[in-house]
């Protein structure tokens, strides 16, 4: 095996090779630097380090001077919201830190009530319906009137009327009670909302993946599985695909049939499983099913790309019907069946 030529010129080094030399020079006492790198960066620097060979002392010295100069010219520190919060918490009570950081966050959520104003009314109503009517009355009196109206409309009618009655009779709320409600909302509702925010991003990606053709979808899922298997599995579970239409009951299938152009249906069913194809045929009249089968046979071979487009189109029709409240769709990863 040929020996590696010693590195004697700084100009010939790549970025990862320079980083590798600096890290080698700093030694094992500076492992925290490695912790700040992401997986891809660690892999790239490690590969560069393993292939370095001997580096002359003059190159190491020149590189460290370049490194220190770069730090001093760009500034050796970088501030962030999280770093500021940690620093303040080291010498200030947590309540004061929270209040100050909320001010720094700005108009998106200066106070708890401003934050609630940015929460979807259905999500907020779903939480409040389990609270005491008096508590709900206080909360709704503190948020903007248009948002309060939307939340009330989402609550069960009897419960909403009880809350309205309490709001009409409400006297000024004691500061301690208000603080307690605010603290409960902060610790229970807002923290839960923050924990579930990641799920929303996975749902968004599932919607995007639903609109890929089959090959692109398979390519992205496979690539994502290599990088982040958990994310890939969650996206796959949330995706609503053509075969999920098999969970519709007869009434739901018939509603979907009425909303789908015949040519699109024939093309989509051409690439469907036998089970799903039979389900659709069993919800047509005998004559209509016969005509549809004949149309499919007369098509001859069809391009997979066209079948995918027709199936995506049918899924979109189903989603449009769901938006109008005519059918209700559940993701393929959920336990709920599709309900008409």
C-alpha positions as CSV (number, residue, x, y, z in Angstrom):
1,X,0.0,0.0,0.0
2,X,1.5,3.4,-1.0
3,X,2.2,5.8,1.8
4,X,0.3,9.1,1.8
5,X,2.3,12.2,0.8
6,X,2.7,14.6,3.7
7,X,0.5,17.7,3.5
8,X,2.8,20.7,3.1
9,X,0.6,23.3,1.5
10,X,-2.6,24.9,3.0
11,X,-4.0,25.9,-0.4
12,X,-4.6,22.3,-1.4
13,X,-6.8,21.5,1.6
14,X,-10.6,21.3,1.4
15,X,-12.9,22.7,4.0
16,X,-13.6,19.4,5.8
17,X,-9.8,18.6,5.7
18,X,-9.1,22.0,7.4
19,X,-11.7,21.3,10.0
20,X,-10.2,17.8,10.6
21,X,-6.7,19.2,11.2
22,X,-8.0,21.9,13.6
23,X,-9.9,19.2,15.6
24,X,-6.9,16.9,15.7
25,X,-4.7,19.8,16.9
26,X,-7.2,20.7,19.6
27,X,-7.2,17.1,20.8
28,X,-9.6,15.0,23.0
29,X,-10.3,17.7,25.5
30,X,-12.5,19.5,23.0
31,X,-15.1,16.8,22.4
32,X,-17.9,19.4,22.9
33,X,-17.1,20.8,19.5
34,X,-18.0,17.4,18.0
35,X,-21.3,17.5,19.9
36,X,-22.2,20.7,18.1
37,X,-21.9,19.1,14.6
38,X,-24.8,17.3,12.9
39,X,-24.4,13.7,11.7
40,X,-23.6,14.7,8.1
41,X,-20.9,17.1,9.2
42,X,-19.4,14.5,11.6
43,X,-19.3,11.9,8.7
44,X,-17.7,14.4,6.3
45,X,-15.0,15.6,8.8
46,X,-14.3,12.0,10.0
47,X,-13.8,10.8,6.4
48,X,-11.4,13.7,5.8
49,X,-9.6,13.0,9.0
50,X,-9.1,9.3,8.2
51,X,-7.6,10.2,4.8
52,X,-5.3,13.0,5.9
53,X,-2.0,11.2,6.6
54,X,0.9,13.4,7.9
55,X,0.4,17.1,8.0
56,X,3.5,19.3,8.4
57,X,3.9,21.4,11.5
58,X,4.1,24.6,9.4
59,X,0.7,23.8,7.8
60,X,-0.9,23.1,11.2
61,X,0.5,26.4,12.6
62,X,-0.6,28.4,9.5
63,X,-4.1,26.8,9.7
64,X,-4.6,27.6,13.4
65,X,-3.6,31.2,12.8
66,X,-6.2,31.3,9.9
67,X,-8.7,29.7,12.3
68,X,-8.2,32.2,15.1
69,X,-8.2,35.2,12.7
70,X,-11.4,34.0,11.2
71,X,-13.0,33.7,14.6
72,X,-11.9,37.2,15.7
73,X,-13.1,38.8,12.5
74,X,-16.5,37.2,12.4
75,X,-17.2,37.2,16.1
76,X,-16.6,34.1,18.2
77,X,-20.1,33.9,19.7
78,X,-23.6,33.4,18.3
79,X,-26.7,34.4,20.2
80,X,-30.0,32.5,20.0
81,X,-33.3,32.6,21.9
82,X,-32.5,29.3,23.7
83,X,-29.0,30.4,24.7
84,X,-30.4,33.7,26.1
85,X,-33.0,31.8,28.0
86,X,-30.4,29.4,29.5
87,X,-28.1,32.3,30.4
88,X,-30.9,34.3,32.2
89,X,-32.0,31.2,34.0
90,X,-28.6,30.9,35.6
91,X,-29.1,34.0,37.7
92,X,-32.8,34.9,37.5
93,X,-36.0,33.2,38.9
94,X,-37.8,31.0,36.2
95,X,-41.0,33.1,36.3
96,X,-39.1,36.3,35.5
97,X,-37.2,34.5,32.8
98,X,-40.4,33.3,31.2
99,X,-42.0,36.8,31.4
100,X,-38.9,38.4,29.9
101,X,-38.6,35.9,27.1
102,X,-42.2,36.3,26.2
103,X,-41.6,40.0,25.7
104,X,-38.6,39.2,23.5
105,X,-40.6,36.9,21.4
106,X,-42.7,39.9,20.3
107,X,-46.2,40.3,18.9
108,X,-46.7,36.6,17.9
109,X,-47.3,35.8,21.6
110,X,-46.5,38.6,24.0
111,X,-48.9,37.4,26.6
112,X,-50.7,34.1,27.2
113,X,-53.9,35.6,25.8
114,X,-52.1,36.8,22.7
115,X,-50.8,33.2,22.3
116,X,-54.3,31.8,22.6
117,X,-55.4,34.2,19.8
118,X,-53.0,32.4,17.5
119,X,-54.4,28.9,18.3
120,X,-56.9,27.4,15.9
121,X,-60.4,27.7,17.4
122,X,-61.3,24.0,17.0
123,X,-58.1,23.0,18.9
124,X,-58.8,25.6,21.7
125,X,-62.5,24.5,21.9
126,X,-61.5,20.9,22.2
127,X,-59.4,21.7,25.2
128,X,-61.9,24.1,26.9
129,X,-64.9,21.7,26.6
130,X,-63.3,19.7,29.5
131,X,-62.9,22.8,31.7
132,X,-65.4,24.4,34.1
133,X,-67.8,26.8,32.4
134,X,-66.6,29.6,34.7
135,X,-63.0,29.0,33.6
136,X,-64.0,29.1,29.9
137,X,-65.9,32.3,30.6
138,X,-62.8,33.9,32.0
139,X,-60.6,32.7,29.1
140,X,-63.1,33.9,26.4
141,X,-63.4,37.3,28.1
142,X,-59.7,37.7,27.8
143,X,-59.2,36.8,24.1
144,X,-60.3,39.0,21.2
145,X,-64.1,39.0,20.6
146,X,-63.9,37.5,17.0
147,X,-61.8,34.6,18.2
148,X,-64.1,34.1,21.2
149,X,-67.0,33.9,18.8
150,X,-65.3,31.2,16.7
151,X,-64.4,29.2,19.8
152,X,-68.0,29.4,21.2
153,X,-69.3,28.2,17.8
154,X,-67.1,25.0,18.1
155,X,-68.2,24.2,21.6
156,X,-71.2,21.9,22.3
157,X,-74.3,24.1,22.3
158,X,-75.5,23.6,25.9
159,X,-72.0,24.0,27.3
160,X,-71.5,27.2,25.1
161,X,-74.7,28.7,26.4
162,X,-73.7,28.0,30.0
163,X,-70.4,29.8,29.3
164,X,-72.2,32.8,27.8
165,X,-74.5,33.0,30.9
166,X,-71.4,33.0,33.1
167,X,-69.8,35.7,30.9
168,X,-72.9,37.9,31.2
169,X,-72.9,37.6,35.0
170,X,-69.1,37.9,35.4
171,X,-67.6,40.3,37.8
172,X,-64.0,41.5,37.8
173,X,-61.8,38.4,38.3
174,X,-59.4,38.3,41.2
175,X,-55.7,38.5,40.1
176,X,-54.8,35.2,41.9
177,X,-57.6,33.3,40.0
178,X,-56.5,34.9,36.7
179,X,-52.8,33.9,37.5
180,X,-53.9,30.4,38.3
181,X,-55.8,30.0,35.0
182,X,-52.9,31.5,33.1
183,X,-50.4,29.1,34.7
184,X,-52.7,26.1,34.0
185,X,-53.0,27.2,30.3
186,X,-49.2,27.6,30.1
187,X,-48.3,24.3,31.7
188,X,-51.0,22.1,30.4
189,X,-52.4,23.5,27.1
190,X,-49.5,25.4,25.5
191,X,-46.9,22.8,26.4
192,X,-49.0,20.0,25.0
193,X,-49.5,22.2,21.9
194,X,-45.8,22.6,21.5
195,X,-45.2,18.9,21.9
196,X,-47.8,18.1,19.2
197,X,-46.5,20.8,16.8
198,X,-44.1,18.2,15.2
199,X,-47.1,16.0,14.3
200,X,-48.4,18.9,12.2
201,X,-45.2,19.1,10.1
202,X,-45.5,15.3,9.5
203,X,-49.1,15.7,8.4
204,X,-48.0,18.5,6.0
205,X,-45.3,16.3,4.5
206,X,-47.8,13.4,4.2
207,X,-50.0,15.8,2.1
208,X,-47.1,16.6,-0.1
209,X,-46.1,13.0,-0.5
210,X,-49.7,12.1,-1.4
211,X,-49.3,14.4,-4.5
212,X,-46.1,12.6,-5.7
213,X,-46.4,10.0,-8.5
214,X,-45.7,6.5,-7.3
215,X,-42.0,6.4,-8.3
216,X,-41.2,9.8,-6.8
217,X,-43.0,8.9,-3.6
218,X,-41.1,5.6,-3.3
219,X,-37.8,7.4,-4.0
220,X,-38.3,10.0,-1.3
221,X,-39.6,7.5,1.3
222,X,-36.6,5.2,0.7
223,X,-34.2,8.1,1.0
224,X,-35.9,9.4,4.1
225,X,-35.8,5.9,5.7
226,X,-32.0,5.9,5.4
227,X,-31.7,9.3,7.1
228,X,-34.6,9.2,9.6
229,X,-36.6,5.9,9.7
230,X,-39.0,7.2,12.4
231,X,-40.0,10.3,10.3
232,X,-40.5,8.1,7.2
233,X,-42.8,5.7,9.1
234,X,-44.8,8.5,10.6
235,X,-45.3,10.1,7.2
236,X,-46.3,6.8,5.6
237,X,-48.8,6.2,8.4
238,X,-50.4,9.7,7.9
239,X,-50.6,9.4,4.1
240,X,-54.1,8.9,2.7
241,X,-53.7,6.8,-0.4
242,X,-56.0,5.4,-3.1
243,X,-56.3,1.9,-1.4
244,X,-57.5,3.6,1.8
245,X,-60.8,4.3,0.0
246,X,-61.6,0.6,0.7
247,X,-62.5,1.8,4.3
248,X,-65.5,3.7,3.0
249,X,-68.9,2.2,3.6
250,X,-71.3,1.6,0.7
251,X,-72.9,5.1,1.1
252,X,-69.4,6.7,1.0
253,X,-68.4,4.8,-2.1
254,X,-71.6,5.8,-3.8
255,X,-71.1,9.5,-2.9
256,X,-67.5,9.2,-4.3
257,X,-68.8,7.5,-7.5
258,X,-71.2,10.4,-8.2
259,X,-68.4,12.9,-7.8
260,X,-65.8,11.1,-10.1
261,X,-65.8,11.5,-13.9
262,X,-66.2,8.1,-15.6
263,X,-63.0,8.2,-17.6
264,X,-61.0,9.0,-14.4
265,X,-62.7,6.1,-12.5
266,X,-62.0,3.6,-15.3
267,X,-58.3,4.6,-15.4
268,X,-58.0,4.6,-11.6
269,X,-59.6,1.2,-11.2
270,X,-57.4,-0.3,-13.9
271,X,-54.5,-0.1,-11.4
272,X,-56.5,-0.9,-8.3
273,X,-56.3,-4.1,-6.2
274,X,-59.0,-6.7,-6.9
275,X,-60.5,-6.1,-3.5
276,X,-61.0,-2.3,-4.1
277,X,-62.1,-2.9,-7.7
278,X,-64.8,-5.3,-6.5
279,X,-65.9,-2.9,-3.8
280,X,-66.5,-0.2,-6.4
281,X,-68.3,-2.5,-8.8
282,X,-70.6,-3.9,-6.0
283,X,-71.8,-0.3,-5.4
284,X,-72.8,0.3,-9.0
285,X,-75.8,-1.0,-10.8
286,X,-75.2,-4.3,-12.7
287,X,-75.4,-2.4,-16.0
288,X,-73.1,0.4,-14.9
289,X,-70.5,-2.1,-13.7
290,X,-70.7,-4.1,-17.0
291,X,-70.1,-0.9,-19.0
292,X,-67.2,0.1,-16.7
293,X,-65.5,-3.3,-17.1
294,X,-65.9,-3.1,-20.9
295,X,-64.5,0.5,-20.9
296,X,-61.5,-0.8,-18.9
297,X,-60.9,-3.7,-21.2
298,X,-61.1,-1.5,-24.3
299,X,-58.4,0.8,-22.9
300,X,-55.7,-1.9,-23.4
301,X,-52.3,-1.3,-21.7
302,X,-52.2,2.1,-19.9
303,X,-49.2,4.0,-18.5
304,X,-48.6,3.8,-14.8
305,X,-48.1,7.6,-14.7
306,X,-51.7,8.0,-16.0
307,X,-53.1,5.5,-13.5
308,X,-51.3,7.3,-10.7
309,X,-52.7,10.7,-11.8
310,X,-56.3,9.3,-12.0
311,X,-55.9,7.7,-8.5
312,X,-54.5,10.9,-7.0
313,X,-57.4,12.8,-8.6
314,X,-59.9,10.4,-7.0
315,X,-58.3,10.9,-3.6
316,X,-58.6,14.6,-4.1
317,X,-62.3,14.2,-4.9
318,X,-62.7,12.3,-1.7
319,X,-60.9,15.0,0.3
320,X,-63.1,17.7,-1.3
321,X,-66.2,15.7,-0.3
322,X,-64.8,15.4,3.2
323,X,-64.2,19.2,3.3
324,X,-67.9,19.6,2.5
325,X,-68.8,17.2,5.3
326,X,-70.3,14.6,3.0
327,X,-67.7,11.9,4.0
328,X,-65.0,11.8,6.7
329,X,-61.5,10.6,6.0
330,X,-59.0,9.0,8.4
331,X,-55.4,8.5,7.6
332,X,-54.2,5.0,6.8
333,X,-52.2,4.9,10.0
334,X,-55.1,5.6,12.3
335,X,-57.5,3.2,14.0
336,X,-60.6,5.0,12.8
337,X,-62.4,3.6,9.8
338,X,-63.7,6.0,7.2
339,X,-67.2,7.0,8.0
340,X,-69.9,8.2,5.7
